Amino acid sequence: MFVMFQGQEAATEAKQAKIRNVAMITNKVRVVLAAAFSVALAACGSGENTPASGGSSSESIAIDGSSTVFPLAEAAAEAFTREVTGGARVTVGESGTGGGFGKFCRGETQITNASRPIKTSEMEACAAGGVDYVEIPIAFDGISVVVHPENPLTDTTMDELRRVWGPDAEGSITRWRQVYSEGPDAPMQLFGPGTASGTFDFFTEAVMGESGSSRTDFTPSEDDNVLVQGVATNTGGMGYFGYAYYEQNQERINALTVNGIAPSPETIADGSYPLARPMFMYVSAEALRRPQVRRFVDFYLNNAASLAPRVGYVGLPPAAYEAYRQRVANNETGTAFGGHNEVGLSIEELVARPLSNEAAAH
């Protein structure tokens, strides 16, 4: 009898344990289902309550182009994602100004960044691809000429830069003392943007007087971080790139004054720095018909003045951004440069110039 009772008791205990396990599993399933239901409710809510995160919208905006403009465009995209509910997914690449225009004119991107105006050949490519565009100067930059911190040189002139970077210097100007008596007695190692870069185009135009006129025996890259690394790790290094990359790496490299003027937000803004220049974004006129693209461009223009100094650039005056907001609202297409780069143009002159879809004689 004792054995039978003990067996029954054990069976009962096993049955109760099984019931407890089933209850625990059921409760877990309920918790999981409740969590899934909550997520589903959130996903089914109105778009105005959905954060503008990577998966929050089927809309997407593709930006590419200049590595110089990249930090500003990236800051605008991140702020838009963070602050605007129901926003689009915004991706920002940096294939260089020339590479960016190639994608843009093929209709692969909605916006392209450029560190110089659109060229005649790019105007023709966009026309062939049926891409009309709205030209928007977005901020000002100053191309910074930098050297390794151990280099005693602190200043250069435009004439000295011509002697270093001009096509005649190739294979002949190879040591610092050939141009700079106060420079190190060491070989010169040069790092600069590649030929697809808008910075290369502007620098060669400003320094040599002809876009693309340059020696070729230097280390090129479309990635400004690669240029920073090249100068920072070579005591004989010299390079040039956008001011933001110098500002972010001041402990690793030194910027030379040019004609006695150091690059700074103040000298870039007032135009006294010889290598100051506007930066651009070009927006597809067709893409602007999409509400999300229009929202992003409006957000960018409304916030560029505050975002620019955060990433090392100089914002434009409020009147300039207002003029460009009207340009976007009216979908005014074309360029104010006629397919050519210009050096020394003030923002007031730039805003006042009429747009045209025709290339102008240089």
Residue frames as qw, qx, qy, qz and C-alpha x, y, z in Angstrom:
[[0.000, 0.887, 0.461, 0.000, 0.00, 0.00, 0.00],
 [0.317, -0.784, 0.099, 0.524, 2.80, 2.37, 0.85],
 [0.401, -0.141, 0.596, 0.681, 4.50, 1.66, -2.44],
 [0.209, 0.599, 0.675, 0.377, 1.30, 2.27, -4.41],
 [0.129, -0.925, -0.299, 0.194, 0.60, 5.55, -2.52],
 [0.382, -0.613, 0.295, 0.626, 4.14, 6.73, -3.05],
 [0.367, 0.137, 0.673, 0.627, 3.85, 5.97, -6.78],
 [0.092, 0.789, 0.577, 0.189, 0.54, 7.81, -7.04],
 [0.259, -0.875, -0.085, 0.400, 2.01, 10.80, -5.15],
 [0.406, -0.350, 0.473, 0.699, 4.96, 10.90, -7.54],
 [0.274, 0.422, 0.699, 0.507, 2.64, 10.74, -10.55],
 [0.052, -0.897, -0.437, 0.050, 0.51, 13.53, -9.14],
 [0.341, -0.742, 0.137, 0.560, 3.58, 15.70, -8.51],
 [0.391, -0.060, 0.613, 0.684, 4.82, 15.09, -12.05],
 [0.167, 0.659, 0.658, 0.324, 1.42, 16.02, -13.44],
 [0.177, -0.923, -0.239, 0.245, 1.32, 19.25, -11.41],
 [0.406, -0.519, 0.346, 0.668, 4.88, 20.13, -12.53],
 [0.337, 0.257, 0.682, 0.596, 3.83, 19.62, -16.14],
 [0.021, 0.848, 0.520, 0.101, 0.83, 21.91, -15.60],
 [0.305, -0.829, 0.009, 0.468, 3.12, 24.59, -14.07],
 [0.421, -0.225, 0.529, 0.702, 5.49, 24.34, -17.06],
 [0.227, 0.542, 0.675, 0.446, 2.64, 24.71, -19.52],
 [0.125, -0.920, -0.349, 0.131, 1.38, 27.78, -17.63],
 [0.386, -0.649, 0.224, 0.617, 4.84, 29.33, -17.67],
 [0.364, 0.064, 0.642, 0.672, 5.19, 28.74, -21.40],
 [0.104, 0.739, 0.623, 0.234, 1.72, 30.14, -22.01],
 [0.225, -0.895, -0.153, 0.353, 2.56, 33.30, -20.06],
 [0.400, -0.411, 0.427, 0.699, 5.77, 33.75, -22.04],
 [0.283, 0.367, 0.700, 0.544, 3.86, 33.37, -25.29],
 [0.032, -0.879, -0.476, 0.015, 1.39, 35.99, -24.10],
 [0.322, -0.763, 0.093, 0.553, 4.22, 38.39, -23.29],
 [0.369, -0.130, 0.597, 0.700, 5.81, 37.89, -26.71],
 [0.168, 0.584, 0.699, 0.379, 2.48, 38.30, -28.47],
 [0.143, -0.905, -0.322, 0.237, 1.72, 41.45, -26.49],
 [0.341, -0.587, 0.292, 0.674, 5.10, 42.93, -27.39],
 [0.298, 0.129, 0.697, 0.639, 4.59, 42.07, -31.05],
 [0.059, 0.765, 0.628, 0.131, 1.11, 43.57, -30.94],
 [0.223, -0.848, -0.097, 0.471, 2.51, 46.80, -29.46],
 [0.325, -0.334, 0.505, 0.727, 5.11, 47.03, -32.21],
 [0.218, 0.408, 0.756, 0.463, 2.45, 46.40, -34.82],
 [0.041, -0.875, -0.462, 0.139, 0.26, 49.15, -33.37],
 [0.266, -0.718, 0.157, 0.623, 3.18, 51.58, -33.43],
 [0.303, -0.092, 0.662, 0.679, 3.99, 50.68, -37.03],
 [0.117, 0.567, 0.742, 0.338, 0.36, 51.18, -38.05],
 [0.119, -0.747, -0.335, 0.562, 0.15, 54.62, -36.48],
 [0.391, 0.911, 0.123, -0.038, 0.07, 57.83, -38.49],
 [0.729, 0.400, -0.072, 0.551, 3.23, 58.84, -40.35],
 [0.035, -0.836, 0.148, -0.527, 3.48, 62.02, -38.26],
 [0.676, -0.644, 0.286, -0.215, 4.27, 59.92, -35.21],
 [0.968, 0.071, 0.058, 0.235, 6.83, 57.69, -36.89],
 [0.376, -0.745, 0.306, 0.457, 10.47, 58.69, -36.30],
 [0.606, 0.746, -0.230, -0.154, 12.48, 59.50, -39.42],
 [0.550, -0.505, 0.650, 0.138, 14.81, 56.55, -38.97],
 [0.017, -0.361, 0.794, 0.489, 16.38, 54.27, -41.53],
 [0.000, -0.199, -0.954, -0.226, 13.36, 52.01, -41.77],
 [0.174, 0.456, 0.558, -0.671, 10.57, 54.47, -41.09],
 [0.477, 0.656, 0.044, -0.583, 9.70, 55.43, -44.64],
 [0.802, 0.297, 0.461, 0.237, 9.62, 53.85, -48.06],
 [0.337, 0.938, -0.044, 0.071, 10.91, 57.17, -49.41],
 [0.765, -0.305, 0.145, 0.548, 14.64, 57.43, -50.05],
 [0.246, 0.963, -0.103, -0.051, 16.89, 60.32, -51.07],
 [0.872, -0.023, 0.115, 0.476, 20.32, 59.56, -52.55],
 [0.036, 0.979, -0.183, -0.080, 23.08, 62.19, -52.32],
 [0.870, -0.033, 0.136, 0.473, 26.61, 61.83, -53.67],
 [0.371, 0.867, -0.002, 0.332, 29.50, 63.98, -54.86],
 [0.240, 0.729, -0.401, 0.501, 32.10, 66.18, -53.21],
 [0.697, -0.249, -0.555, 0.381, 34.02, 64.86, -50.21],
 [0.175, 0.152, -0.257, 0.938, 34.48, 68.49, -49.16],
 [0.470, -0.288, -0.095, -0.829, 30.74, 69.13, -48.94],
 [0.613, -0.157, -0.772, -0.061, 30.16, 65.66, -47.45],
 [0.255, -0.156, -0.700, 0.648, 30.44, 66.67, -43.75],
 [0.274, 0.103, 0.148, -0.945, 27.80, 69.38, -44.16],
 [0.624, -0.017, -0.501, -0.600, 25.43, 67.18, -46.18],
 [0.521, -0.114, -0.827, 0.177, 25.89, 64.36, -43.67],
 [0.048, -0.133, -0.556, 0.819, 25.10, 66.74, -40.78],
 [0.459, 0.066, -0.098, -0.880, 21.95, 67.91, -42.58],
 [0.640, -0.042, -0.690, -0.336, 20.85, 64.33, -43.28],
 [0.394, -0.134, -0.802, 0.429, 21.41, 63.28, -39.67],
 [0.129, 0.132, 0.374, -0.909, 19.55, 66.31, -38.30],
 [0.554, 0.030, -0.352, -0.754, 16.67, 65.70, -40.72],
 [0.599, -0.085, -0.793, -0.068, 16.46, 62.06, -39.65],
 [0.293, -0.150, -0.707, 0.626, 16.57, 63.02, -35.98],
 [0.085, 0.247, 0.324, -0.909, 14.21, 65.99, -35.98],
 [0.498, 0.156, -0.275, -0.807, 11.65, 65.48, -38.75],
 [0.571, 0.049, 0.765, -0.292, 9.00, 62.82, -38.13],
 [0.742, 0.499, 0.431, -0.125, 7.98, 60.65, -41.03],
 [0.122, 0.800, -0.411, -0.421, 11.09, 61.65, -42.96],
 [0.866, 0.436, -0.230, -0.085, 12.77, 59.84, -45.81],
 [0.849, -0.305, 0.213, 0.376, 15.88, 57.69, -45.65],
 [0.294, 0.930, -0.217, -0.039, 18.77, 59.95, -46.72],
 [0.886, -0.147, 0.178, 0.403, 22.06, 58.39, -47.84],
 [0.117, 0.955, -0.228, -0.148, 25.17, 60.50, -48.48],
 [0.908, 0.081, 0.142, 0.386, 28.15, 59.28, -50.54],
 [0.140, -0.888, 0.242, 0.365, 31.43, 60.97, -51.44],
 [0.832, 0.228, 0.377, 0.337, 32.67, 59.93, -54.87],
 [0.357, -0.215, 0.238, 0.878, 34.06, 63.39, -55.67],
 [0.321, 0.554, 0.111, -0.760, 32.45, 66.32, -57.47],
 [0.334, 0.367, -0.639, -0.588, 33.05, 64.87, -60.94],
 [0.126, -0.070, -0.989, -0.026, 31.93, 61.38, -59.95],
 [0.185, 0.430, 0.658, -0.590, 28.86, 62.82, -58.26],
 [0.397, 0.495, -0.128, -0.762, 27.83, 64.77, -61.36],
 [0.239, 0.187, -0.870, -0.389, 28.22, 61.57, -63.41],
 [0.023, -0.293, -0.934, 0.202, 25.70, 59.74, -61.21],
 [0.201, 0.519, 0.382, -0.738, 23.41, 62.78, -60.98],
 [0.350, 0.442, -0.360, -0.744, 23.22, 63.31, -64.73],
 [0.275, 0.025, -0.922, -0.272, 22.40, 59.62, -65.21],
 [0.619, -0.395, -0.203, -0.648, 19.48, 60.01, -62.79],
 [0.668, -0.078, -0.706, 0.222, 21.03, 57.76, -60.14],
 [0.302, -0.304, -0.536, 0.728, 20.87, 60.40, -57.37],
 [0.002, 0.859, 0.501, 0.107, 18.43, 63.16, -56.51],
 [0.161, -0.980, 0.116, 0.035, 21.03, 65.57, -55.10],
 [0.833, 0.197, -0.140, 0.498, 24.73, 66.00, -55.82],
 [0.416, -0.839, 0.026, 0.351, 27.31, 67.89, -53.76],
 [0.679, 0.549, 0.056, 0.483, 29.90, 69.99, -55.56],
 [0.497, -0.632, -0.055, 0.593, 32.88, 72.03, -54.42],
 [0.089, -0.288, 0.351, 0.886, 32.82, 74.01, -57.68],
 [0.590, 0.402, 0.107, -0.692, 30.12, 74.92, -60.22],
 [0.818, 0.278, 0.503, 0.005, 28.87, 72.49, -62.83],
 [0.259, -0.378, 0.561, 0.689, 31.08, 72.26, -65.94],
 [0.507, 0.400, -0.302, -0.701, 29.97, 72.65, -69.56],
 [0.355, 0.164, -0.896, -0.210, 30.55, 68.93, -70.18],
 [0.015, 0.212, 0.883, -0.419, 28.39, 68.08, -67.16],
 [0.411, 0.399, 0.178, -0.800, 25.66, 70.47, -68.33],
 [0.505, 0.319, -0.588, -0.546, 25.65, 68.58, -71.63],
 [0.219, 0.022, -0.972, 0.082, 25.55, 65.22, -69.86],
 [0.209, 0.314, 0.677, -0.632, 22.57, 66.29, -67.74],
 [0.489, 0.410, -0.120, -0.761, 20.78, 67.63, -70.82],
 [0.434, 0.226, -0.805, -0.337, 21.37, 64.32, -72.61],
 [0.177, -0.130, -0.940, 0.262, 20.00, 62.47, -69.58],
 [0.304, -0.610, -0.511, -0.524, 16.95, 64.74, -69.33],
 [0.531, -0.516, -0.492, 0.458, 17.99, 66.02, -65.91],
 [0.024, 0.786, 0.034, 0.616, 17.15, 69.64, -65.09],
 [0.619, -0.253, -0.506, 0.545, 18.68, 70.96, -61.88],
 [0.224, -0.944, -0.104, -0.220, 18.38, 73.71, -59.30],
 [0.595, 0.315, -0.384, 0.632, 21.76, 75.17, -58.32],
 [0.509, -0.831, -0.145, -0.171, 22.10, 76.07, -54.63],
 [0.353, 0.483, -0.543, 0.589, 25.27, 77.53, -53.07],
 [0.715, -0.523, -0.455, -0.090, 25.03, 76.13, -49.55],
 [0.603, -0.751, 0.022, 0.270, 28.07, 77.47, -47.62],
 [0.348, 0.858, -0.363, 0.106, 31.59, 78.90, -47.95],
 [0.931, -0.225, 0.054, 0.283, 34.90, 77.05, -47.60],
 [0.082, 0.903, -0.411, -0.098, 38.57, 77.98, -47.67],
 [0.923, 0.232, -0.264, 0.158, 40.99, 75.49, -49.27],
 [0.511, -0.801, 0.309, 0.020, 43.68, 74.94, -46.65],
 [0.666, 0.541, -0.475, 0.195, 47.32, 74.34, -47.59],
 [0.743, -0.623, 0.191, -0.154, 48.84, 72.18, -44.86],
 [0.477, 0.544, -0.657, 0.211, 52.20, 70.75, -43.80],
 [0.753, -0.234, -0.569, 0.233, 53.52, 68.36, -41.17],
 [0.441, -0.890, -0.114, -0.025, 53.81, 69.91, -37.66],
 [0.718, -0.428, 0.173, 0.521, 57.60, 69.49, -37.67],
 [0.500, 0.514, 0.287, 0.635, 57.92, 71.67, -40.78],
 [0.294, -0.420, -0.247, 0.822, 59.20, 75.13, -39.75],
 [0.029, 0.227, 0.441, 0.868, 57.38, 76.80, -42.67],
 [0.099, 0.477, 0.652, -0.581, 54.40, 78.95, -41.64],
 [0.364, 0.705, 0.120, -0.596, 53.54, 81.01, -44.75],
 [0.495, 0.137, 0.659, 0.550, 53.31, 80.65, -48.50],
 [0.246, 0.482, -0.072, -0.838, 52.33, 82.93, -51.36],
 [0.787, 0.484, 0.259, -0.282, 50.21, 82.25, -54.41],
 [0.455, 0.746, -0.471, -0.123, 53.38, 82.59, -56.52],
 [0.156, -0.454, 0.866, -0.136, 55.19, 79.99, -54.40],
 [0.695, 0.155, 0.630, -0.308, 52.22, 77.64, -54.69],
 [0.709, 0.654, -0.090, -0.249, 52.42, 78.02, -58.48],
 [0.223, 0.675, -0.703, 0.003, 56.09, 77.08, -58.36],
 [0.374, -0.235, 0.861, -0.252, 55.35, 74.00, -56.25],
 [0.594, 0.291, 0.698, -0.274, 52.16, 72.73, -57.93],
 [0.489, 0.664, -0.181, -0.536, 52.45, 73.98, -61.51],
 [0.955, 0.285, 0.086, -0.012, 53.02, 71.54, -64.39],
 [0.476, 0.736, -0.407, 0.256, 56.56, 72.85, -64.89],
 [0.381, -0.645, 0.572, -0.334, 57.46, 71.66, -61.38],
 [0.980, -0.020, 0.097, -0.171, 56.96, 68.01, -62.26],
 [0.930, 0.118, -0.051, 0.344, 60.20, 66.10, -61.76],
 [0.444, 0.544, -0.184, 0.688, 62.16, 69.30, -61.10],
 [0.285, -0.565, 0.339, -0.696, 60.85, 70.80, -57.83],
 [0.785, -0.149, -0.600, -0.034, 61.42, 67.93, -55.42],
 [0.537, -0.211, -0.525, 0.626, 62.93, 69.54, -52.28],
 [0.191, -0.862, -0.427, 0.193, 61.63, 72.23, -49.96],
 [0.366, -0.617, 0.107, 0.689, 64.67, 74.51, -50.19],
 [0.348, 0.221, 0.576, 0.705, 64.17, 74.87, -53.95],
 [0.095, -0.702, -0.458, -0.537, 61.17, 77.11, -53.22],
 [0.488, -0.838, -0.099, -0.224, 61.26, 77.94, -49.51],
 [0.384, 0.552, -0.553, 0.491, 64.58, 79.01, -47.99],
 [0.359, -0.412, 0.548, -0.633, 63.04, 78.64, -44.51],
 [0.919, -0.035, -0.137, -0.369, 61.63, 75.20, -45.30],
 [0.793, -0.414, 0.443, 0.063, 63.23, 71.93, -44.20],
 [0.184, 0.599, -0.708, -0.326, 66.26, 70.57, -46.03],
 [0.484, 0.038, 0.862, -0.143, 64.27, 67.51, -47.07],
 [0.015, 0.176, 0.791, 0.586, 62.39, 65.97, -49.99],
 [0.442, 0.090, 0.138, -0.882, 58.91, 67.33, -50.65],
 [0.050, 0.214, 0.971, 0.094, 56.04, 64.82, -50.58],
 [0.312, 0.036, -0.088, -0.945, 52.83, 66.15, -52.10],
 [0.101, 0.355, 0.923, -0.112, 49.24, 65.02, -51.45],
 [0.252, 0.197, -0.053, -0.946, 46.24, 66.45, -53.29],
 [0.684, 0.330, 0.442, -0.477, 42.75, 65.77, -54.55],
 [0.520, 0.128, 0.745, 0.399, 42.32, 63.64, -57.65],
 [0.030, -0.024, 0.424, 0.905, 41.38, 65.13, -60.99],
 [0.239, -0.514, -0.740, -0.363, 37.68, 64.29, -60.46],
 [0.326, -0.561, -0.532, 0.544, 37.63, 66.55, -57.42],
 [0.098, 0.914, 0.282, 0.274, 36.09, 70.00, -57.47],
 [0.479, -0.821, 0.126, 0.285, 38.78, 71.10, -55.03],
 [0.636, -0.093, 0.461, 0.612, 41.42, 70.16, -57.61],
 [0.331, 0.659, 0.467, 0.489, 39.58, 72.21, -60.24],
 [0.167, -0.969, -0.162, -0.082, 39.21, 75.26, -58.02],
 [0.601, -0.649, 0.224, 0.409, 42.75, 75.17, -56.64],
 [0.597, 0.061, 0.470, 0.648, 44.36, 74.86, -60.06],
 [0.199, 0.785, 0.402, 0.428, 42.16, 77.64, -61.44],
 [0.320, -0.944, -0.074, 0.019, 42.88, 79.95, -58.49],
 [0.599, -0.610, 0.328, 0.401, 46.61, 79.25, -58.29],
 [0.509, -0.069, 0.600, 0.613, 47.64, 78.49, -61.86],
 [0.274, 0.447, -0.107, -0.845, 44.92, 80.45, -63.66],
 [0.569, 0.204, -0.596, -0.528, 43.73, 77.39, -65.56],
 [0.824, -0.214, 0.331, -0.408, 41.56, 74.57, -64.28],
 [0.989, 0.113, 0.093, 0.032, 43.38, 71.25, -64.37],
 [0.499, 0.711, -0.377, 0.321, 46.83, 72.79, -64.83],
 [0.646, -0.656, 0.348, -0.174, 48.97, 70.87, -62.33],
 [0.133, 0.475, -0.870, -0.004, 51.94, 68.62, -61.90],
 [0.860, -0.100, -0.308, -0.394, 50.92, 64.97, -61.75],
 [0.620, 0.168, -0.690, 0.333, 53.71, 63.50, -59.61],
 [0.284, -0.333, 0.512, -0.739, 51.79, 63.78, -56.34],
 [0.034, -0.173, -0.974, 0.142, 49.71, 61.30, -54.35],
 [0.378, -0.187, -0.219, -0.880, 46.04, 61.86, -55.30],
 [0.062, -0.292, -0.931, 0.208, 42.86, 60.82, -53.50],
 [0.281, -0.515, -0.419, -0.693, 39.18, 61.73, -53.65],
 [0.650, -0.619, -0.436, 0.057, 39.03, 61.05, -49.90],
 [0.032, 0.846, -0.241, 0.474, 40.26, 64.06, -47.91],
 [0.758, -0.593, 0.247, -0.110, 40.93, 61.87, -44.88],
 [0.917, 0.125, 0.108, 0.362, 43.54, 60.01, -46.93],
 [0.396, 0.713, -0.093, 0.571, 45.22, 63.33, -47.74],
 [0.441, -0.799, 0.220, -0.345, 45.22, 64.32, -44.07],
 [0.920, -0.316, 0.211, 0.095, 46.82, 61.00, -43.17],
 [0.787, 0.422, 0.018, 0.450, 49.45, 61.43, -45.89],
 [0.142, 0.781, -0.210, 0.571, 50.62, 64.82, -44.61],
 [0.619, -0.685, 0.210, -0.322, 50.33, 63.84, -40.94],
 [0.927, -0.248, 0.252, 0.121, 52.59, 60.80, -41.35],
 [0.747, 0.341, 0.109, 0.560, 55.26, 62.34, -43.61],
 [0.374, -0.662, -0.109, 0.641, 57.53, 65.07, -42.25],
 [0.185, -0.199, 0.424, 0.864, 58.10, 66.35, -45.79],
 [0.175, 0.528, 0.811, 0.179, 54.40, 66.35, -46.61],
 [0.169, 0.247, 0.036, -0.953, 52.31, 69.16, -48.11],
 [0.094, 0.405, 0.876, 0.246, 48.68, 68.94, -49.17],
 [0.231, 0.019, 0.037, -0.972, 45.50, 70.92, -49.75],
 [0.198, -0.414, -0.872, -0.167, 41.82, 70.26, -49.03],
 [0.289, -0.722, -0.352, -0.520, 38.70, 71.82, -47.50],
 [0.086, -0.572, 0.428, -0.694, 38.93, 73.82, -44.28],
 [0.818, -0.383, 0.045, -0.427, 36.71, 71.40, -42.33],
 [0.954, 0.032, -0.241, 0.176, 39.31, 68.63, -42.63],
 [0.385, 0.447, -0.417, 0.691, 42.04, 70.94, -41.38],
 [0.407, -0.537, 0.230, -0.703, 39.91, 72.12, -38.44],
 [0.928, -0.265, -0.046, -0.258, 39.17, 68.54, -37.43],
 [0.932, 0.022, -0.117, 0.343, 42.87, 67.59, -37.51],
 [0.078, 0.933, -0.201, 0.289, 44.68, 70.68, -36.16],
 [0.633, -0.646, 0.427, -0.012, 46.64, 68.60, -33.68],
 [0.853, 0.025, 0.450, 0.262, 48.10, 66.52, -36.54],
 [0.546, 0.430, 0.336, 0.636, 48.81, 69.09, -39.27],
 [0.159, -0.573, -0.132, 0.793, 49.56, 72.83, -39.60],
 [0.444, 0.777, 0.420, 0.147, 47.87, 75.21, -42.04],
 [0.454, -0.028, 0.125, 0.882, 50.04, 77.75, -43.85],
 [0.186, 0.751, 0.218, -0.595, 48.96, 81.34, -44.20],
 [0.561, 0.421, 0.506, 0.501, 48.49, 82.32, -47.85],
 [0.212, 0.617, 0.110, 0.750, 49.75, 85.80, -48.70],
 [0.069, 0.227, -0.499, 0.833, 49.87, 86.40, -44.95],
 [0.621, -0.198, 0.054, -0.756, 46.22, 85.42, -44.35],
 [0.126, -0.100, 0.969, -0.188, 45.36, 82.32, -42.30],
 [0.420, -0.295, -0.686, -0.515, 42.26, 80.29, -43.15],
 [0.030, 0.175, 0.728, -0.662, 39.56, 80.85, -40.54],
 [0.137, 0.661, 0.737, -0.009, 35.79, 81.28, -40.45],
 [0.022, -0.830, -0.146, 0.539, 36.33, 85.05, -40.30],
 [0.086, -0.516, 0.514, 0.680, 38.74, 85.34, -43.24],
 [0.180, 0.219, 0.887, 0.363, 36.68, 82.91, -45.31],
 [0.111, 0.741, 0.632, -0.196, 33.49, 84.87, -44.58],
 [0.039, 0.862, 0.024, -0.505, 34.93, 88.27, -45.45],
 [0.769, 0.625, 0.093, 0.090, 36.72, 86.98, -48.55],
 [0.049, -0.898, 0.435, 0.050, 40.20, 88.06, -47.45],
 [0.640, -0.293, 0.693, 0.158, 41.54, 84.50, -47.55],
 [0.221, 0.487, -0.544, -0.647, 42.75, 83.99, -51.15],
 [0.199, 0.040, -0.939, -0.277, 41.39, 80.44, -51.48],
 [0.391, 0.257, 0.608, -0.641, 37.85, 81.06, -50.19],
 [0.227, 0.007, -0.731, -0.643, 35.07, 79.61, -52.36],
 [0.693, -0.059, 0.177, -0.696, 31.38, 78.69, -52.35],
 [0.133, -0.046, 0.989, 0.038, 30.18, 75.10, -52.05],
 [0.520, 0.078, -0.291, -0.799, 27.08, 73.81, -53.83],
 [0.430, 0.150, 0.883, -0.110, 24.32, 71.28, -53.92],
 [0.336, 0.133, -0.516, -0.777, 22.43, 70.58, -57.14],
 [0.475, 0.174, 0.741, -0.441, 18.91, 69.20, -56.85],
 [0.099, 0.212, 0.834, 0.500, 17.03, 67.38, -59.59],
 [0.348, -0.011, -0.024, -0.937, 14.03, 69.50, -60.62],
 [0.656, -0.149, -0.612, -0.416, 11.99, 66.34, -61.16],
 [0.506, -0.171, -0.754, 0.383, 12.93, 65.01, -57.71],
 [0.023, -0.013, 0.343, -0.939, 11.80, 68.28, -56.14],
 [0.565, -0.210, -0.351, -0.717, 8.24, 67.34, -57.10],
 [0.652, -0.246, -0.709, 0.110, 8.47, 64.59, -54.49],
 [0.422, -0.839, -0.088, -0.334, 7.23, 65.98, -51.14],
 [0.824, -0.498, 0.006, 0.270, 9.98, 64.29, -49.13],
 [0.644, 0.210, 0.093, 0.730, 12.77, 65.68, -51.30],
 [0.006, -0.741, -0.128, -0.659, 11.24, 69.15, -51.01],
 [0.649, -0.747, -0.093, -0.110, 10.98, 68.73, -47.24],
 [0.827, -0.256, 0.022, 0.501, 14.63, 67.74, -46.97],
 [0.454, 0.411, 0.126, 0.781, 15.88, 70.59, -49.17],
 [0.248, -0.807, -0.137, -0.519, 13.78, 73.11, -47.22],
 [0.777, -0.617, -0.061, 0.109, 15.11, 71.68, -43.96],
 [0.759, 0.034, 0.058, 0.647, 18.68, 71.89, -45.26],
 [0.226, 0.580, 0.115, 0.774, 18.30, 75.53, -46.29],
 [0.463, -0.792, -0.142, -0.372, 16.62, 76.44, -43.00],
 [0.793, -0.593, 0.088, 0.106, 19.45, 74.91, -40.96],
 [0.788, 0.393, -0.080, 0.466, 22.58, 75.31, -43.11],
 [0.061, 0.815, -0.225, 0.530, 23.62, 78.54, -41.35],
 [0.608, -0.631, 0.375, -0.303, 23.82, 76.76, -37.98],
 [0.980, -0.027, 0.178, 0.083, 25.09, 73.42, -39.28],
 [0.642, 0.680, -0.188, 0.302, 27.96, 74.86, -41.37],
 [0.026, -0.769, 0.505, -0.391, 30.11, 76.15, -38.47],
 [0.820, -0.374, 0.373, -0.220, 29.64, 72.89, -36.57],
 [0.931, 0.132, 0.262, 0.219, 31.51, 71.02, -39.31],
 [0.551, -0.366, 0.263, 0.702, 34.10, 73.72, -40.08],
 [0.305, 0.415, 0.498, 0.697, 32.44, 75.80, -42.80],
 [0.014, 0.226, 0.192, -0.955, 30.93, 79.27, -43.03],
 [0.272, 0.614, 0.735, -0.093, 27.21, 79.77, -43.44],
 [0.199, 0.409, 0.376, 0.807, 25.76, 82.30, -45.87],
 [0.160, 0.003, 0.267, -0.950, 23.83, 85.45, -44.89],
 [0.386, 0.366, 0.745, -0.403, 20.10, 84.95, -44.16],
 [0.471, 0.624, -0.038, -0.623, 19.17, 86.90, -47.31],
 [0.227, 0.415, -0.800, -0.370, 21.11, 84.41, -49.44],
 [0.113, 0.099, 0.982, -0.113, 19.30, 81.38, -47.99],
 [0.413, 0.536, 0.459, -0.577, 15.97, 83.16, -48.44],
 [0.402, 0.582, -0.391, -0.589, 16.82, 83.78, -52.11],
 [0.179, 0.237, -0.933, -0.204, 17.64, 80.10, -52.56],
 [0.292, 0.280, 0.827, -0.391, 14.44, 79.03, -50.78],
 [0.493, 0.608, 0.120, -0.611, 12.54, 81.07, -53.36],
 [0.286, 0.483, -0.710, -0.424, 14.61, 79.46, -56.12],
 [0.052, 0.008, 0.997, -0.062, 13.56, 76.03, -54.86],
 [0.370, 0.450, 0.600, -0.549, 9.92, 77.07, -54.40],
 [0.502, 0.665, -0.079, -0.548, 9.80, 78.33, -57.99],
 [0.866, 0.087, 0.451, 0.199, 11.81, 75.36, -59.31],
 [0.311, 0.903, -0.225, -0.191, 14.20, 77.74, -61.10],
 [0.930, -0.019, 0.241, 0.276, 16.71, 75.65, -63.03],
 [0.559, 0.748, -0.111, 0.339, 20.14, 76.37, -64.48],
 [0.722, -0.300, -0.151, 0.605, 23.49, 77.70, -63.28],
 [0.027, -0.984, -0.034, 0.171, 24.87, 81.16, -62.59],
 [0.463, -0.609, 0.488, 0.421, 28.32, 80.16, -63.86],
 [0.605, 0.664, -0.231, -0.373, 27.75, 79.22, -67.49],
 [0.979, 0.160, -0.099, 0.083, 29.72, 75.99, -67.12],
 [0.549, 0.505, -0.368, 0.555, 32.92, 77.60, -65.83],
 [0.612, -0.510, -0.398, 0.455, 34.59, 78.03, -62.46],
 [0.130, 0.826, -0.017, 0.548, 35.15, 81.54, -61.15],
 [0.612, -0.206, -0.446, 0.620, 37.51, 82.76, -58.45],
 [0.189, -0.075, -0.218, 0.954, 36.88, 85.72, -56.16],
 [0.292, -0.464, -0.495, -0.674, 33.12, 86.00, -56.61],
 [0.168, -0.127, 0.576, -0.790, 31.35, 87.46, -53.56],
 [0.118, 0.365, 0.911, -0.154, 28.14, 85.96, -52.25],
 [0.268, 0.636, 0.262, -0.675, 26.28, 89.18, -53.05],
 [0.272, 0.473, -0.546, -0.636, 27.38, 88.97, -56.67],
 [0.016, 0.011, -0.990, -0.141, 26.53, 85.27, -56.76],
 [0.226, 0.477, 0.749, -0.400, 22.97, 85.72, -55.48],
 [0.298, 0.664, 0.057, -0.684, 22.31, 88.54, -57.96],
 [0.047, 0.343, -0.738, -0.580, 23.45, 86.63, -61.04],
 [0.779, 0.196, -0.002, -0.596, 20.76, 85.19, -63.32],
 [0.654, -0.121, 0.745, 0.038, 20.51, 81.48, -64.00],
 [0.550, 0.532, -0.389, -0.514, 20.92, 79.98, -67.43],
 [0.903, -0.009, 0.428, -0.043, 20.75, 76.52, -68.94],
 [0.722, 0.666, -0.064, 0.176, 23.18, 77.53, -71.67],
 [0.755, -0.264, 0.027, 0.600, 26.98, 77.35, -71.45],
 [0.096, 0.983, -0.020, -0.154, 28.75, 80.70, -71.67],
 [0.671, 0.576, -0.266, 0.384, 32.00, 81.58, -73.39],
 [0.734, -0.493, -0.197, 0.424, 34.87, 81.41, -70.91]]
